[in-house]
Amino acid sequence: MKHKIYQIDAFTDEVFSGNPAAVCPLNDWLPDELLQNIAKENNLAETAFYVKGSFSSPLGGSRREGAKLGEGAYQIRWFTPKVEVDLCGHATLAAAYVLFNYEKHQENIISFYSPRSGELTVTKQKEFLTLNFPTDVFEKIELSKELTSGFNILPKLALKGKTDYVLVFENEGQIKNIKPNLSQIAKLPGRGVIITAKGNQVDFVSRFFAPQSGIDEDPVTGSAHTTLTPYWAKKFGMTELTAIQLSERKGYLQCKLLGDRVEISGQAKLYLTGEIYTE
């Protein structure tokens, strides 16, 4: 059996930058084990799979009760090389880019449904795609030894969201120069650790480490900005912010807080198209 595959560089306007994601359009859901094996074989931070149609979710279990999707909507799931994740921004952006440019989606808005994160939309305005995601819920926590021992510079504040820890530092230079202890970070529960500080040329900067999810350092993490945007919006007293994720590849994001939702905008570029064979 063969399936289409695309590789898209997300949150960038040029190839070899931003965050690469694989996108696999499907007619029907494949077994979870096969989806995970495809993601492992791709060996990218995320692989997005989607199915179009008007149907109830075929996925079982209390966390995956499907909503009835209208015709033209898409159910979406995301896998790292190791695990399925609750939410992924850059791979959703990549999936939307594929639909808008290569899979004949006619409207300027796409409705996705995630069994784990609910309704998600992506709108297109010229070269920019805008994700509309639910904001994260987070709280201040103790700067424990377990958190601080993962980094060579001491943060000034720690937060805990739904799946990630956030460590806030004094300045952008610290974010650039931090050397993570990945083996220590991998011991933390949850998806990973976001580090962040006020930016020099943009409102805030960040990096993201998730060795426990199979990603030592993610190039650009859209979902992390569902936590970062409300934090920095409150800190600065404004709702529209610019951001750079300071990985080696770098990613550029525009963020807007809309109550309990956040808009995250960026560009994307096609790197490859192909076919995968699963038999």
C-alpha atoms as an extended CHARMM CRD file, in Angstrom:
* protein
*
       279  EXT
         1         1  MET       CA              0.0000000000        0.0000000000        0.0000000000  PROA      1               0.0000000000
         2         2  LYS       CA              1.3260000000        3.4600000000       -0.8010000000  PROA      2               0.0000000000
         3         3  HSD       CA              0.4980000000        6.8930000000        0.6170000000  PROA      3               0.0000000000
         4         4  LYS       CA              1.4240000000       10.4520000000       -0.2700000000  PROA      4               0.0000000000
         5         5  ILE       CA              3.9390000000       12.2500000000        1.8900000000  PROA      5               0.0000000000
         6         6  TYR       CA              5.0370000000       15.8810000000        1.9820000000  PROA      6               0.0000000000
         7         7  GLN       CA              7.8280000000       17.4930000000        3.9610000000  PROA      7               0.0000000000
         8         8  ILE       CA              7.2610000000       21.1410000000        4.8140000000  PROA      8               0.0000000000
         9         9  ASP       CA              9.5080000000       23.6510000000        6.5550000000  PROA      9               0.0000000000
        10        10  ALA       CA              7.1700000000       25.5850000000        8.8830000000  PROA      10              0.0000000000
        11        11  PHE       CA              7.4950000000       29.0510000000       10.4480000000  PROA      11              0.0000000000
        12        12  THR       CA              9.9620000000       30.1990000000        7.8210000000  PROA      12              0.0000000000
        13        13  ASP       CA              9.9930000000       31.7680000000        4.3570000000  PROA      13              0.0000000000
        14        14  GLU       CA             12.8810000000       29.6480000000        3.0660000000  PROA      14              0.0000000000
        15        15  VAL       CA             13.8340000000       25.9750000000        2.9520000000  PROA      15              0.0000000000
        16        16  PHE       CA             16.4410000000       24.5910000000        5.3740000000  PROA      16              0.0000000000
        17        17  SER       CA             15.0490000000       26.8610000000        8.0760000000  PROA      17              0.0000000000
        18        18  GLY       CA             12.1040000000       26.7330000000       10.4760000000  PROA      18              0.0000000000
        19        19  ASN       CA             10.8140000000       23.3570000000       11.6160000000  PROA      19              0.0000000000
        20        20  PRO       CA             10.4440000000       20.4460000000        9.1730000000  PROA      20              0.0000000000
        21        21  ALA       CA              7.2910000000       18.3490000000        9.4710000000  PROA      21              0.0000000000
        22        22  ALA       CA              6.0390000000       15.3900000000        7.4650000000  PROA      22              0.0000000000
        23        23  VAL       CA              2.4110000000       15.4680000000        6.3480000000  PROA      23              0.0000000000
        24        24  CYS       CA              0.5560000000       12.3000000000        5.2810000000  PROA      24              0.0000000000
        25        25  PRO       CA             -2.9670000000       12.6700000000        3.8550000000  PROA      25              0.0000000000
        26        26  LEU       CA             -5.0570000000        9.5330000000        4.4550000000  PROA      26              0.0000000000
        27        27  ASN       CA             -8.3950000000        8.2970000000        3.1490000000  PROA      27              0.0000000000
        28        28  ASP       CA             -9.0170000000        6.3190000000        6.3540000000  PROA      28              0.0000000000
        29        29  TRP       CA             -7.1400000000        5.8690000000        9.5990000000  PROA      29              0.0000000000
        30        30  LEU       CA             -4.3520000000        3.3250000000        9.6590000000  PROA      30              0.0000000000
        31        31  PRO       CA             -3.5830000000        1.2940000000       12.8100000000  PROA      31              0.0000000000
        32        32  ASP       CA             -1.8480000000        3.3070000000       15.5310000000  PROA      32              0.0000000000
        33        33  GLU       CA              1.2150000000        1.0660000000       15.4030000000  PROA      33              0.0000000000
        34        34  LEU       CA              1.6500000000        1.7880000000       11.6940000000  PROA      34              0.0000000000
        35        35  LEU       CA              1.2270000000        5.5370000000       12.2170000000  PROA      35              0.0000000000
        36        36  GLN       CA              3.9090000000        5.4260000000       14.9010000000  PROA      36              0.0000000000
        37        37  ASN       CA              6.2350000000        3.4000000000       12.6690000000  PROA      37              0.0000000000
        38        38  ILE       CA              5.8480000000        5.8960000000        9.8340000000  PROA      38              0.0000000000
        39        39  ALA       CA              6.7210000000        8.7480000000       12.1940000000  PROA      39              0.0000000000
        40        40  LYS       CA              9.7110000000        6.8090000000       13.4970000000  PROA      40              0.0000000000
        41        41  GLU       CA             10.9010000000        6.1220000000        9.9400000000  PROA      41              0.0000000000
        42        42  ASN       CA             10.5000000000        9.8060000000        9.0130000000  PROA      42              0.0000000000
        43        43  ASN       CA             12.6410000000       10.6970000000       12.0470000000  PROA      43              0.0000000000
        44        44  LEU       CA             11.3690000000       14.2780000000       12.1610000000  PROA      44              0.0000000000
        45        45  ALA       CA             10.1270000000       16.1140000000       15.2400000000  PROA      45              0.0000000000
        46        46  GLU       CA              6.5370000000       15.5650000000       14.0830000000  PROA      46              0.0000000000
        47        47  THR       CA              4.5450000000       13.7420000000       11.4460000000  PROA      47              0.0000000000
        48        48  ALA       CA              0.9600000000       14.9180000000       10.9210000000  PROA      48              0.0000000000
        49        49  PHE       CA             -1.7330000000       12.5950000000        9.6070000000  PROA      49              0.0000000000
        50        50  TYR       CA             -5.1660000000       13.7960000000        8.5560000000  PROA      50              0.0000000000
        51        51  VAL       CA             -8.4020000000       12.3280000000        7.1940000000  PROA      51              0.0000000000
        52        52  LYS       CA            -11.0920000000       14.3840000000        5.4530000000  PROA      52              0.0000000000
        53        53  GLY       CA            -14.8210000000       13.8640000000        5.7210000000  PROA      53              0.0000000000
        54        54  SER       CA            -18.0710000000       14.0350000000        7.6290000000  PROA      54              0.0000000000
        55        55  PHE       CA            -17.8610000000       11.2820000000       10.2230000000  PROA      55              0.0000000000
        56        56  SER       CA            -17.4720000000       10.4680000000       13.8720000000  PROA      56              0.0000000000
        57        57  SER       CA            -13.9860000000        9.7400000000       15.1300000000  PROA      57              0.0000000000
        58        58  PRO       CA            -13.0010000000        6.1050000000       14.5830000000  PROA      58              0.0000000000
        59        59  LEU       CA            -10.7450000000        6.2620000000       17.6100000000  PROA      59              0.0000000000
        60        60  GLY       CA            -11.7430000000        4.4920000000       20.7890000000  PROA      60              0.0000000000
        61        61  GLY       CA            -11.2720000000        5.4420000000       24.4140000000  PROA      61              0.0000000000
        62        62  SER       CA            -12.5410000000        8.1900000000       26.6850000000  PROA      62              0.0000000000
        63        63  ARG       CA             -9.8820000000       10.7090000000       25.6060000000  PROA      63              0.0000000000
        64        64  ARG       CA            -10.6720000000       10.1700000000       21.9500000000  PROA      64              0.0000000000
        65        65  GLU       CA            -14.4340000000       10.4150000000       21.6900000000  PROA      65              0.0000000000
        66        66  GLY       CA            -14.9570000000       11.8870000000       18.2460000000  PROA      66              0.0000000000
        67        67  ALA       CA            -17.1210000000       14.8440000000       17.3990000000  PROA      67              0.0000000000
        68        68  LYS       CA            -19.2410000000       14.7420000000       14.2810000000  PROA      68              0.0000000000
        69        69  LEU       CA            -17.1850000000       16.5220000000       11.6490000000  PROA      69              0.0000000000
        70        70  GLY       CA            -18.8320000000       18.5400000000        8.8960000000  PROA      70              0.0000000000
        71        71  GLU       CA            -18.0750000000       17.8540000000        5.2620000000  PROA      71              0.0000000000
        72        72  GLY       CA            -14.7870000000       19.5270000000        4.3730000000  PROA      72              0.0000000000
        73        73  ALA       CA            -13.3260000000       19.2800000000        7.8710000000  PROA      73              0.0000000000
        74        74  TYR       CA            -10.2400000000       17.2170000000        8.6920000000  PROA      74              0.0000000000
        75        75  GLN       CA             -9.3610000000       15.0890000000       11.6640000000  PROA      75              0.0000000000
        76        76  ILE       CA             -5.6830000000       15.4520000000       12.5450000000  PROA      76              0.0000000000
        77        77  ARG       CA             -3.1820000000       13.5990000000       14.7420000000  PROA      77              0.0000000000
        78        78  TRP       CA              0.5300000000       14.1590000000       15.4070000000  PROA      78              0.0000000000
        79        79  PHE       CA              3.3550000000       11.7230000000       16.1840000000  PROA      79              0.0000000000
        80        80  THR       CA              6.9750000000       12.2230000000       17.2080000000  PROA      80              0.0000000000
        81        81  PRO       CA              9.3420000000        9.3070000000       16.4880000000  PROA      81              0.0000000000
        82        82  LYS       CA              8.3960000000        7.9700000000       19.9450000000  PROA      82              0.0000000000
        83        83  VAL       CA              4.8700000000        9.0420000000       20.9240000000  PROA      83              0.0000000000
        84        84  GLU       CA              1.5910000000       10.5660000000       19.8310000000  PROA      84              0.0000000000
        85        85  VAL       CA              1.2530000000       14.1220000000       21.2060000000  PROA      85              0.0000000000
        86        86  ASP       CA             -1.7640000000       16.1780000000       22.2630000000  PROA      86              0.0000000000
        87        87  LEU       CA             -1.0310000000       19.2290000000       20.0990000000  PROA      87              0.0000000000
        88        88  CYS       CA              1.5220000000       20.3290000000       17.5170000000  PROA      88              0.0000000000
        89        89  GLY       CA              1.5940000000       23.7780000000       15.9600000000  PROA      89              0.0000000000
        90        90  HSD       CA              4.2160000000       23.5270000000       13.2600000000  PROA      90              0.0000000000
        91        91  ALA       CA              2.8750000000       20.2400000000       11.8660000000  PROA      91              0.0000000000
        92        92  THR       CA             -0.6600000000       21.7000000000       11.7840000000  PROA      92              0.0000000000
        93        93  LEU       CA              0.7120000000       24.7010000000        9.8950000000  PROA      93              0.0000000000
        94        94  ALA       CA              2.4720000000       22.2740000000        7.5400000000  PROA      94              0.0000000000
        95        95  ALA       CA             -0.7220000000       20.2380000000        7.0090000000  PROA      95              0.0000000000
        96        96  ALA       CA             -2.6490000000       23.4130000000        6.1970000000  PROA      96              0.0000000000
        97        97  TYR       CA              0.0680000000       24.4960000000        3.7590000000  PROA      97              0.0000000000
        98        98  VAL       CA             -0.2670000000       21.1470000000        1.9710000000  PROA      98              0.0000000000
        99        99  LEU       CA             -4.0500000000       21.4370000000        1.8120000000  PROA      99              0.0000000000
       100       100  PHE       CA             -4.0430000000       25.0240000000        0.5580000000  PROA      100             0.0000000000
       101       101  ASN       CA             -1.3240000000       24.4870000000       -2.0510000000  PROA      101             0.0000000000
       102       102  TYR       CA             -1.3310000000       20.8330000000       -3.1290000000  PROA      102             0.0000000000
       103       103  GLU       CA             -4.5070000000       19.0340000000       -2.0240000000  PROA      103             0.0000000000
       104       104  LYS       CA             -7.1170000000       21.3400000000       -3.5950000000  PROA      104             0.0000000000
       105       105  HSD       CA             -8.6880000000       22.8640000000       -0.4880000000  PROA      105             0.0000000000
       106       106  GLN       CA            -10.7430000000       25.7260000000       -1.9390000000  PROA      106             0.0000000000
       107       107  GLU       CA            -11.5650000000       27.9690000000        1.0370000000  PROA      107             0.0000000000
       108       108  ASN       CA             -9.2580000000       30.3570000000        2.9040000000  PROA      108             0.0000000000
       109       109  ILE       CA             -9.9640000000       28.6040000000        6.2050000000  PROA      109             0.0000000000
       110       110  ILE       CA             -9.4270000000       24.9880000000        7.2490000000  PROA      110             0.0000000000
       111       111  SER       CA            -11.2380000000       23.3230000000       10.1400000000  PROA      111             0.0000000000
       112       112  PHE       CA             -9.2560000000       20.6020000000       11.8790000000  PROA      112             0.0000000000
       113       113  TYR       CA            -10.4810000000       18.4320000000       14.7180000000  PROA      113             0.0000000000
       114       114  SER       CA             -8.0470000000       16.8140000000       17.1510000000  PROA      114             0.0000000000
       115       115  PRO       CA             -9.3610000000       14.0290000000       19.3800000000  PROA      115             0.0000000000
       116       116  ARG       CA             -7.0120000000       15.3280000000       22.0730000000  PROA      116             0.0000000000
       117       117  SER       CA             -7.2430000000       19.1250000000       21.6440000000  PROA      117             0.0000000000
       118       118  GLY       CA            -10.6330000000       19.8120000000       20.0670000000  PROA      118             0.0000000000
       119       119  GLU       CA            -11.3730000000       22.2170000000       17.2340000000  PROA      119             0.0000000000
       120       120  LEU       CA             -8.4670000000       23.9730000000       15.5340000000  PROA      120             0.0000000000
       121       121  THR       CA             -8.5690000000       26.3040000000       12.5510000000  PROA      121             0.0000000000
       122       122  VAL       CA             -6.0060000000       27.6600000000       10.1160000000  PROA      122             0.0000000000
       123       123  THR       CA             -6.6800000000       30.6920000000        7.9420000000  PROA      123             0.0000000000
       124       124  LYS       CA             -4.7030000000       31.9040000000        4.9350000000  PROA      124             0.0000000000
       125       125  GLN       CA             -3.9150000000       35.5420000000        4.1680000000  PROA      125             0.0000000000
       126       126  LYS       CA             -1.4460000000       35.8820000000        1.3030000000  PROA      126             0.0000000000
       127       127  GLU       CA              1.7380000000       34.0660000000        2.3810000000  PROA      127             0.0000000000
       128       128  PHE       CA              0.8410000000       33.8460000000        6.0670000000  PROA      128             0.0000000000
       129       129  LEU       CA             -1.0610000000       31.0380000000        7.7320000000  PROA      129             0.0000000000
       130       130  THR       CA             -2.6700000000       31.6320000000       11.1170000000  PROA      130             0.0000000000
       131       131  LEU       CA             -3.3500000000       28.8760000000       13.6440000000  PROA      131             0.0000000000
       132       132  ASN       CA             -6.1780000000       29.3520000000       16.1260000000  PROA      132             0.0000000000
       133       133  PHE       CA             -5.4650000000       27.1790000000       19.1730000000  PROA      133             0.0000000000
       134       134  PRO       CA             -6.7390000000       27.0250000000       22.7600000000  PROA      134             0.0000000000
       135       135  THR       CA             -4.4720000000       28.7410000000       25.2680000000  PROA      135             0.0000000000
       136       136  ASP       CA             -2.6300000000       26.6230000000       27.7800000000  PROA      136             0.0000000000
       137       137  VAL       CA             -3.4820000000       26.7270000000       31.4700000000  PROA      137             0.0000000000
       138       138  PHE       CA             -0.3860000000       27.1450000000       33.6290000000  PROA      138             0.0000000000
       139       139  GLU       CA              0.7010000000       28.0120000000       37.1550000000  PROA      139             0.0000000000
       140       140  LYS       CA              3.8150000000       29.1770000000       38.9410000000  PROA      140             0.0000000000
       141       141  ILE       CA              5.7870000000       26.3570000000       40.5840000000  PROA      141             0.0000000000
       142       142  GLU       CA              8.8860000000       25.9880000000       42.7110000000  PROA      142             0.0000000000
       143       143  LEU       CA             12.3060000000       26.2940000000       41.0890000000  PROA      143             0.0000000000
       144       144  SER       CA             13.2270000000       22.7820000000       42.1240000000  PROA      144             0.0000000000
       145       145  LYS       CA             16.6190000000       21.1310000000       41.7400000000  PROA      145             0.0000000000
       146       146  GLU       CA             15.0540000000       18.6850000000       39.2650000000  PROA      146             0.0000000000
       147       147  LEU       CA             14.2100000000       21.6210000000       36.9700000000  PROA      147             0.0000000000
       148       148  THR       CA             17.3090000000       23.7820000000       37.3820000000  PROA      148             0.0000000000
       149       149  SER       CA             19.8350000000       20.9310000000       37.1070000000  PROA      149             0.0000000000
       150       150  GLY       CA             18.8710000000       20.5200000000       33.4530000000  PROA      150             0.0000000000
       151       151  PHE       CA             20.5280000000       23.8320000000       32.5490000000  PROA      151             0.0000000000
       152       152  ASN       CA             23.8430000000       25.5950000000       33.1170000000  PROA      152             0.0000000000
       153       153  ILE       CA             22.1890000000       28.9720000000       33.8650000000  PROA      153             0.0000000000
       154       154  LEU       CA             19.7360000000       29.5370000000       36.7120000000  PROA      154             0.0000000000
       155       155  PRO       CA             16.2400000000       30.7310000000       35.6690000000  PROA      155             0.0000000000
       156       156  LYS       CA             14.3180000000       33.3180000000       37.6600000000  PROA      156             0.0000000000
       157       157  LEU       CA             10.8670000000       31.7200000000       37.4350000000  PROA      157             0.0000000000
       158       158  ALA       CA              9.2440000000       28.3460000000       36.7170000000  PROA      158             0.0000000000
       159       159  LEU       CA              5.7700000000       27.5800000000       35.3840000000  PROA      159             0.0000000000
       160       160  LYS       CA              3.9240000000       24.3360000000       34.6730000000  PROA      160             0.0000000000
       161       161  GLY       CA              1.3780000000       24.0400000000       31.8820000000  PROA      161             0.0000000000
       162       162  LYS       CA             -0.7150000000       21.1200000000       30.6920000000  PROA      162             0.0000000000
       163       163  THR       CA              2.2060000000       19.2190000000       29.1670000000  PROA      163             0.0000000000
       164       164  ASP       CA              5.3060000000       21.4320000000       29.4510000000  PROA      164             0.0000000000
       165       165  TYR       CA              7.4460000000       23.2220000000       31.9840000000  PROA      165             0.0000000000
       166       166  VAL       CA              8.4260000000       26.8500000000       31.3140000000  PROA      166             0.0000000000
       167       167  LEU       CA             11.6010000000       28.4130000000       32.6890000000  PROA      167             0.0000000000
       168       168  VAL       CA             11.8740000000       32.1990000000       32.4330000000  PROA      168             0.0000000000
       169       169  PHE       CA             15.3490000000       33.7470000000       32.1810000000  PROA      169             0.0000000000
       170       170  GLU       CA             16.7590000000       37.2590000000       32.4560000000  PROA      170             0.0000000000
       171       171  ASN       CA             17.6520000000       37.9840000000       28.8250000000  PROA      171             0.0000000000
       172       172  GLU       CA             17.9880000000       36.7270000000       25.2640000000  PROA      172             0.0000000000
       173       173  GLY       CA             21.7190000000       36.1440000000       25.6220000000  PROA      173             0.0000000000
       174       174  GLN       CA             21.0840000000       33.5090000000       28.2780000000  PROA      174             0.0000000000
       175       175  ILE       CA             18.6190000000       31.7040000000       26.0150000000  PROA      175             0.0000000000
       176       176  LYS       CA             21.1960000000       31.6280000000       23.2070000000  PROA      176             0.0000000000
       177       177  ASN       CA             24.0010000000       30.4190000000       25.4380000000  PROA      177             0.0000000000
       178       178  ILE       CA             22.2110000000       27.8050000000       27.5270000000  PROA      178             0.0000000000
       179       179  LYS       CA             23.6620000000       24.2910000000       27.3660000000  PROA      179             0.0000000000
       180       180  PRO       CA             20.9640000000       21.7760000000       28.2570000000  PROA      180             0.0000000000
       181       181  ASN       CA             21.6170000000       18.5960000000       30.1880000000  PROA      181             0.0000000000
       182       182  LEU       CA             19.3640000000       16.3860000000       28.0880000000  PROA      182             0.0000000000
       183       183  SER       CA             19.6820000000       13.3090000000       30.2760000000  PROA      183             0.0000000000
       184       184  GLN       CA             18.4520000000       15.3360000000       33.2610000000  PROA      184             0.0000000000
       185       185  ILE       CA             15.6240000000       16.9750000000       31.2790000000  PROA      185             0.0000000000
       186       186  ALA       CA             14.5030000000       13.5360000000       30.0930000000  PROA      186             0.0000000000
       187       187  LYS       CA             13.7640000000       12.5570000000       33.7060000000  PROA      187             0.0000000000
       188       188  LEU       CA             11.0510000000       15.2060000000       34.0260000000  PROA      188             0.0000000000
       189       189  PRO       CA              7.4410000000       14.1060000000       33.5120000000  PROA      189             0.0000000000
       190       190  GLY       CA              5.4350000000       15.6230000000       30.6790000000  PROA      190             0.0000000000
       191       191  ARG       CA              6.3460000000       16.5360000000       27.1220000000  PROA      191             0.0000000000
       192       192  GLY       CA              9.3030000000       18.9010000000       27.5720000000  PROA      192             0.0000000000
       193       193  VAL       CA             10.7590000000       22.1910000000       28.8140000000  PROA      193             0.0000000000
       194       194  ILE       CA             10.3540000000       25.6360000000       27.2570000000  PROA      194             0.0000000000
       195       195  ILE       CA             12.9470000000       28.2710000000       28.1110000000  PROA      195             0.0000000000
       196       196  THR       CA             12.1350000000       31.8990000000       27.3920000000  PROA      196             0.0000000000
       197       197  ALA       CA             13.1580000000       35.5250000000       27.9410000000  PROA      197             0.0000000000
       198       198  LYS       CA             12.3880000000       39.0100000000       26.6890000000  PROA      198             0.0000000000
       199       199  GLY       CA             13.7820000000       39.5020000000       23.1850000000  PROA      199             0.0000000000
       200       200  ASN       CA             16.1360000000       42.1430000000       21.8220000000  PROA      200             0.0000000000
       201       201  GLN       CA             14.5490000000       42.6150000000       18.3720000000  PROA      201             0.0000000000
       202       202  VAL       CA             11.2100000000       40.8760000000       19.0890000000  PROA      202             0.0000000000
       203       203  ASP       CA              8.9710000000       40.7480000000       22.1390000000  PROA      203             0.0000000000
       204       204  PHE       CA             10.1640000000       37.3600000000       23.3900000000  PROA      204             0.0000000000
       205       205  VAL       CA             12.4190000000       34.4710000000       22.4400000000  PROA      205             0.0000000000
       206       206  SER       CA             12.4150000000       30.8090000000       23.3670000000  PROA      206             0.0000000000
       207       207  ARG       CA             13.8870000000       27.3460000000       22.9080000000  PROA      207             0.0000000000
       208       208  PHE       CA             12.2490000000       23.9630000000       23.5270000000  PROA      208             0.0000000000
       209       209  PHE       CA             13.7380000000       20.6800000000       24.7250000000  PROA      209             0.0000000000
       210       210  ALA       CA             11.7970000000       17.3960000000       24.8010000000  PROA      210             0.0000000000
       211       211  PRO       CA             14.1620000000       14.3920000000       24.9540000000  PROA      211             0.0000000000
       212       212  GLN       CA             11.4590000000       12.4370000000       26.7990000000  PROA      212             0.0000000000
       213       213  SER       CA              9.3180000000       12.7630000000       23.6310000000  PROA      213             0.0000000000
       214       214  GLY       CA             12.1290000000       11.8910000000       21.2350000000  PROA      214             0.0000000000
       215       215  ILE       CA             13.0730000000       15.5020000000       20.3900000000  PROA      215             0.0000000000
       216       216  ASP       CA             16.3100000000       16.7890000000       21.9200000000  PROA      216             0.0000000000
       217       217  GLU       CA             15.6620000000       20.3520000000       20.7190000000  PROA      217             0.0000000000
       218       218  ASP       CA             12.6660000000       21.2540000000       18.5840000000  PROA      218             0.0000000000
       219       219  PRO       CA             13.4920000000       23.8720000000       15.9140000000  PROA      219             0.0000000000
       220       220  VAL       CA             10.1480000000       25.7390000000       16.2160000000  PROA      220             0.0000000000
       221       221  THR       CA              7.2980000000       24.7700000000       18.5430000000  PROA      221             0.0000000000
       222       222  GLY       CA              3.9550000000       26.3570000000       17.6810000000  PROA      222             0.0000000000
       223       223  SER       CA              2.1540000000       24.6840000000       20.5840000000  PROA      223             0.0000000000
       224       224  ALA       CA              4.6570000000       26.1070000000       23.0770000000  PROA      224             0.0000000000
       225       225  HSD       CA              3.3600000000       29.5330000000       22.1120000000  PROA      225             0.0000000000
       226       226  THR       CA             -0.0590000000       28.6700000000       23.5270000000  PROA      226             0.0000000000
       227       227  THR       CA              1.7200000000       28.9810000000       26.8760000000  PROA      227             0.0000000000
       228       228  LEU       CA              4.2280000000       31.7010000000       26.0060000000  PROA      228             0.0000000000
       229       229  THR       CA              1.7200000000       34.0800000000       24.4220000000  PROA      229             0.0000000000
       230       230  PRO       CA             -0.6020000000       34.4660000000       27.4490000000  PROA      230             0.0000000000
       231       231  TYR       CA              2.4070000000       34.6740000000       29.7920000000  PROA      231             0.0000000000
       232       232  TRP       CA              4.1580000000       37.4440000000       27.8750000000  PROA      232             0.0000000000
       233       233  ALA       CA              0.8980000000       39.2120000000       26.9540000000  PROA      233             0.0000000000
       234       234  LYS       CA              0.1650000000       39.6480000000       30.6600000000  PROA      234             0.0000000000
       235       235  LYS       CA              3.7660000000       40.6110000000       31.3680000000  PROA      235             0.0000000000
       236       236  PHE       CA              3.8330000000       43.3060000000       28.6810000000  PROA      236             0.0000000000
       237       237  GLY       CA              0.1830000000       44.3790000000       28.9420000000  PROA      237             0.0000000000
       238       238  MET       CA             -0.5120000000       43.8330000000       25.2470000000  PROA      238             0.0000000000
       239       239  THR       CA             -2.1490000000       41.1660000000       23.1050000000  PROA      239             0.0000000000
       240       240  GLU       CA             -0.0900000000       41.1760000000       19.8810000000  PROA      240             0.0000000000
       241       241  LEU       CA              3.4900000000       39.9200000000       20.1090000000  PROA      241             0.0000000000
       242       242  THR       CA              6.4030000000       38.9150000000       17.8930000000  PROA      242             0.0000000000
       243       243  ALA       CA              8.6410000000       35.9640000000       18.6910000000  PROA      243             0.0000000000
       244       244  ILE       CA             11.6870000000       34.0280000000       17.5340000000  PROA      244             0.0000000000
       245       245  GLN       CA             12.5340000000       30.4790000000       18.5570000000  PROA      245             0.0000000000
       246       246  LEU       CA             16.3180000000       30.5210000000       18.8250000000  PROA      246             0.0000000000
       247       247  SER       CA             17.1410000000       27.0260000000       17.6200000000  PROA      247             0.0000000000
       248       248  GLU       CA             19.9030000000       26.5040000000       15.0780000000  PROA      248             0.0000000000
       249       249  ARG       CA             17.3010000000       26.6660000000       12.2620000000  PROA      249             0.0000000000
       250       250  LYS       CA             15.3050000000       29.5020000000       13.8910000000  PROA      250             0.0000000000
       251       251  GLY       CA             11.6070000000       30.1660000000       13.5410000000  PROA      251             0.0000000000
       252       252  TYR       CA              9.6110000000       33.3940000000       13.2910000000  PROA      252             0.0000000000
       253       253  LEU       CA              6.1260000000       33.7530000000       14.7500000000  PROA      253             0.0000000000
       254       254  GLN       CA              3.4660000000       36.4020000000       15.1800000000  PROA      254             0.0000000000
       255       255  CYS       CA              1.1790000000       35.7920000000       18.1600000000  PROA      255             0.0000000000
       256       256  LYS       CA             -2.1280000000       37.2970000000       19.2560000000  PROA      256             0.0000000000
       257       257  LEU       CA             -4.0330000000       36.5750000000       22.4590000000  PROA      257             0.0000000000
       258       258  LEU       CA             -7.8030000000       36.2820000000       22.0280000000  PROA      258             0.0000000000
       259       259  GLY       CA             -9.1240000000       35.4450000000       25.4900000000  PROA      259             0.0000000000
       260       260  ASP       CA             -8.9270000000       31.6760000000       25.8590000000  PROA      260             0.0000000000
       261       261  ARG       CA             -7.5860000000       31.2520000000       22.3120000000  PROA      261             0.0000000000
       262       262  VAL       CA             -4.3220000000       32.2900000000       20.7040000000  PROA      262             0.0000000000
       263       263  GLU       CA             -3.5040000000       33.0290000000       17.0760000000  PROA      263             0.0000000000
       264       264  ILE       CA             -0.0490000000       31.9550000000       15.8920000000  PROA      264             0.0000000000
       265       265  SER       CA              0.9940000000       33.0710000000       12.4120000000  PROA      265             0.0000000000
       266       266  GLY       CA              3.8760000000       32.0980000000       10.1680000000  PROA      266             0.0000000000
       267       267  GLN       CA              4.9420000000       31.0660000000        6.7030000000  PROA      267             0.0000000000
       268       268  ALA       CA              5.9620000000       27.7010000000        5.2500000000  PROA      268             0.0000000000
       269       269  LYS       CA              7.8770000000       26.2110000000        2.3300000000  PROA      269             0.0000000000
       270       270  LEU       CA              7.7060000000       22.8870000000        0.5000000000  PROA      270             0.0000000000
       271       271  TYR       CA             10.8470000000       20.7420000000        0.7430000000  PROA      271             0.0000000000
       272       272  LEU       CA              9.7280000000       17.4540000000       -0.8340000000  PROA      272             0.0000000000
       273       273  THR       CA              6.8350000000       15.3740000000       -2.0820000000  PROA      273             0.0000000000
       274       274  GLY       CA              6.8530000000       11.6010000000       -2.4360000000  PROA      274             0.0000000000
       275       275  GLU       CA              5.2340000000        8.2670000000       -1.7000000000  PROA      275             0.0000000000
       276       276  ILE       CA              5.6930000000        5.8640000000        1.1840000000  PROA      276             0.0000000000
       277       277  TYR       CA              5.1520000000        2.1090000000        0.9240000000  PROA      277             0.0000000000
       278       278  THR       CA              3.8340000000        0.2660000000        3.9700000000  PROA      278             0.0000000000
       279       279  GLU       CA              3.6830000000       -3.2390000000        2.5520000000  PROA      279             0.0000000000
